[in-house]
Structure formats: C-alpha cells, structure tokens
C-alpha cells in the first residue's frame, strides 16, 4: 500500500506549481490531497502538507485532532511549519520520499530540521518512514521548472449539466496534454463547499489560469461571472458550443474571445482546440 500511495504523491508533485505533493489516507482511502484546489490562498505558506490537511478537514468543524489514525504520504520531508500542523492534527504516520536537504539543494534554501526531534513534541506517538522512493522524488526536484500560470480552465454550466454535458467535459479534458494543470466543471461538481466557498474557489482558480476553453451550449450565469473576471485578468478564451447554440453578442464582441467554434461531436473540433492551446503557449 505504501508504494501505491507514494506513487500518487510523487505524481502530484510532477504537475504542481511547486514540486511537492501530499495525500492523506485513512482505512485505505484517500481523504485529502494537495491538488484538491482547497480554499487556501496561494502563498509561500501553502505547502503540500498544509493543503492536504485542509482538503481532509474542510468539512469538519474542529481545528485540531481530526486526523487521528491517518497516514500522510508526502514527496518531500516536511519542514518545521508543516510538522507543526501534522502534530496538531495528530496524524499517526508519515511516509516521505526526498529529504529537506534535497529540497535545500535543488529548489530553495530550507531550515534544516530533524523530524524525529520535532515528533517528540507530539501528544501521541507518530511513526515516520523516511526516504521511501527517494530517488524518484529527487528526480522531480532536479527537473523542476517554475510553472507560471500553468492552468487550462474549462468552464461550463454546472447546475444545468446532464450526462451529455459531463461526457463533453470529459472529452475536452482528455484532449489536453497531461503536462498542463486542467480544471473543469467536473471538479466543481465534486466540490462540497458552500456558495461563498464556491465563488472564492472559482476566483482563485482564475488567478492561476493561462487560458480558458468555455463550453457554452447551455446558458450559465456563473460561467458569465467567470468569463468577466477572465477579461479583467486578460486571459484568452476559446468558446466551443454545440451546433445550433445561440451565443450572446457580448461574448462574440469580447476582445479576449479568440474564436468561437461549433461542433456536432467534440472530436470534430479537436484540431481547433489543440491549435488554440498551442497559440497561447
């Protein structure tokens, strides 16, 4: 099981803005992950471990001790800040790959600390498995290049989505190179936050977005708000819609809309989608 879950943490690190990934597992199931687009603002404090903790605890009322009996798999040894959060949450086990010294060597200067010494401050015993699959995680650090606005955002109707809409979103996602971070209405459908949290999440995603593919077969006021914010942030937009769809003149006249493409099946416009992505790279 350790190999399976560490592979996931390392895979997350390959596609993250910074080369670190973390997941939290309980009873053999992932309950939190650092790529969950949780509501933490993107700052120097949003380390993978903290984002995974936020993901796992976002639907719980208490601050501390929610994660007893869990294991955290993280691609790099936790720093002092993250270890503090791990100890507060009473996580029972940590499995990490690369070391804090590896991060110090390849990414940025770190405060070198001993996780075993920090673990002595825990309320309860915590097991630490060190340098598991370290070589693979170190390769990610070595190959890292800063990804400035690496997200491709697919927008579309959520409330009026049906099985056909879901299939369309899935097909668009499948066309995009896996090297890019892709967010879509499918992620929004899985998000469990309240309306305020949904709004904040959408605005945060736009801050890290370099281009938008807007599926506009169905009318969506929420999508309209997203696209207006995209105009403010000067994000290029490709509009796609089923044949026969009516697109507003406000959309057609928007300077950020680079093209409007109609389709019978998404596969019919694969070339136009990939060409749009290539032009924005």
N, C-alpha and C positions, 0 to 999 in steps of 0.2 A: 504493500500500500504506500510506503514512503516514496518509492520510485515513481509511482503514478502521480502522486500529488506534487512532488518536487518538480516533475516534468512540466506540470501545469504552471507552477510559479515561475519557472525559468522561461517558459513560453510567453507568459505575460510580460516579463522583463524585456523581451525582444521587441515588443510592439508598444512599449510605454514611452511617454515623453522623456522620462529618465529611466536608465536601465535597471530597474528593480521591480520585482513582482512578489506578491504575497497572497496567500489564501489561508482561510481558517476552516478547519474540518472538525465536525462532531459526528460521532457514530457513523463514520464512513461517508458523510455527505458534506459538500462544500456549503458553508453558511455565510461566508464573507470573502470578498476578493477585492484586490486593489484596483482593478479596472472596472469597477461597478458604477463608475460615474456618480459617486455619492455626493452629498451636498457640501463637502468641504471645499472652501475656496482654494484655488491652485496657488500655493505659496511655497516658500522654502521649507515650511513645516509639514507639507503634505507628503510625508514619506509613505512608502508602500504599506508598511505595517499599520500605520495610523488609518489609512484609507480602508484597509481590510477590516480593521476593528470597527470603524464607522459603518461599513457595509453590514457587518454581522449584527451590530447593535441598533441599527437605525429604527427598528420597530419596537424597541424595548424602552421602558420608562427610566430605568436606573442608570447611573453613570458607571458604577464600579461593580466588579464581580460577576458580570453577566456571562463570562466565557469560561467558567469552570468546566473542566472535562474536555476542553478542546485542544487541538494541535494547530500551531501556526507553522506553515511551510513558507520560507522566505528565501529569495535567491541570494541574499547577502546578509551577513551577520548584522543584527540590529544595533543601531547607535544607542547612546545613553538615553536620548529622548524617547525613542521607541521602546526601549527596555522598560522605561518607567511606565509607559502605558500598558505594556504587556503584563507587568507585575500588578498594576492596579486592577486590571481585568481578571487577574488570577488564571490566566491561560496555563494549562497544565504541562504543555510540552512545546518546545521549539525545535524545528529542524531547519538548519540554514546551510547554504552552499558556500559561496565565496565569503571571504573574511572582510572585516572592516579595514584591515591593512591592504587588501586587494583594491577596495574602493578608494582608499587613500592614494594608492599608486596610480590607478588608471583613470579615475573620474575627478575627484576633488579632495582637498585636504580635509581629513577627518580628525575628530578627537578620539584617539585610540583608547579603548576601554576593554576591560575583561568582563565578558558576560557572566562568567561564573561568580565573580565578586559581586556584581550587581544583583545576581539572583539570590544572594544571601539576604537581601533586603525584603524578599517576598514574604507574604503572610503564610503561604503554604509552599510545599516542595514543588519545584518546577524542573522538568527533565530537559536537558539541552543536548541535542545531537549536532555535532559540529562537522562542517566541511563535507557534507553529503552531496555528491555530484559537483564538487567544487570546480573541477576543470571546465565543465560545460558553462557554469555561471561566469567564470573568469573570462571565457571567450566572448561572452556577451559584453562584458565591461570593455575588453580590448577593442571590440569592433564598433563600439557606440559612437554615434554621431548625433549631435543635438537636433531634435526634430521640432522645428519651429512651425506651429500650426500644421500639424500632420493629419488633421481630421477631415474626412469627407462626410458631410452630414446629408442624409437622405430625409427629406421632410414629406409629410403626407397627412391625410386625415386619420385620426385615431378613433374618435367616437363613432364615426360612420363606416369604419372598416369592417369588411366581411372576409370570408375565407379567400375570395378572389383578390382582395386588396393585400392580404397577408402574403399570398403567393407572389404577387407582384413585387412587394418589398424584398422578399427572399431572393427573387431572381436578380433584382438590381444589386443587392449586396454581393451575390455570387459572381457578378461580372467584375468586381473591383479587386485589384491586386491586394493580396493579404498583407503586404508591407505597410499599407495605409491603415490608420485607425478609422473604422467606419461605425457611425451611429445611425440608427434608423427608427421609424415608428415602432418596430418590433421591440426595441429596448424600452421605449416609452410605455408600451402596453404592459411590460413586466414590472415597471417601476411602481412601488407601493406607497409613495409619499402622498401627502395631501395636495390641494390645489396650489397653495403657496409654494410648496417644495417643488412641484412640477414646473412652475414658472421659473423659479430660481435655477433649477437644473437646466432648463432649456436655454436660459441666458448664459449660463456657464459654458455649455457645450459650444455655443456660438463664438465665445472668446478664443477657442482653440480650433476653429474651423477655417480651412483654407478654400473650400468650395462647397456648393450645395447642389444637389440634384433634387428638384422639387417635383414630386408626383402630384399632379393637380387634377386628376379625373373627378375627384369629389371635392366639394366646397368645404373649407375648414377655416374658421376664424382664427383658431390657434396657429395654424400654419401661416396665415396672413401676418400675424404678430411676429412670428419667427423671421419671415422674409423682410419685414420692415426693419427689424433690428439688423438683419444681414446687410441691408442697404446702408445703414448707419455705419457699420463696420467695414463697408466696401468689399464684401465677399461676392465673388462671381457666382451666378446662378444659371443652371440649366433646367428648364421646365420640360417635363415629359407628361403626356396625358393620352388617354385612350382616344381613338378616332371618334369624332362627334362631340367631344367635350368642349364646353364654352369657357374660354379663358378671358378674364377681365381685361379691359383696355388699360387699366392701371398697371397690370402685370406686363402686358405687351409693351407698354411705354417706358418701363423701368430700365434705366441705364445699366443696371447690374445683371439683367437677364440677357445672357449671351445668345441664347437660342431657345426656340420652342419647338419641340419635336412630338409628333403624334404617332401612335403605334396601334397596331392590331394585337400583336404579341410583343412582349418586351424584347425578345430575341431579334425582332425586326430592326430595332434601333441600337443594337449592341455597338455598332461602329461609331454612331454619333456620341454615345455615352463615353466610350473609351477615348474618342478624339477630344471631347471636352476636357476630360481629366488630363490628357497629355498636354493640351494647350495651357493648362493652369499650373503645371509642374514647374 
